[in-house]
C-alpha cells in the first residue's frame, strides 16, 4: 500500500503552516484532522476527514532497502 502525504504548505493559511504528515492513509487522516482542529481551528467530523482524504497525495520518496548502507546519493536501485 502506498504511503500518503498531507502537506500544509500546499494550501494558503494565515499562519503559513509548514507541517507535512506522511504514513498509511488512516494514520495521516487522523493526524491531519487533529492538526486541523488544534492549529487551524477547524471542527472535526466526517466532512473534515473526507476533505482531508480527498487532498492526500501519494508519497514520492525513493525506496530504501531494509538492511545495509544507503546507496550513494543520486544512485537509483531496485529492491
Order of alpha helices (4+ residues) and beta strands (2+ residues): beta-beta-alpha-alpha-beta
